[in-house]
């Protein structure tokens, strides 16, 4: 985990930089494994598929609303929300 990179470039909204993996799925898994060590069970993780860059604030907001209502969400727009990832 490279915490010094965001600080070096004065980036305040980025917490961690991790090395990628051979596939996008493996990279996401590595990120989730890292977050598992850093966050509490009450934190919510949102994962966006970067291959679909046209995500809007409305899609994010709607996905969070669905998550709060139903407890989980796998949105067709490739935005995934997880809680209690173990």
Order of alpha helices (4+ residues) and beta strands (2+ residues): alpha-alpha-beta-alpha-beta-beta
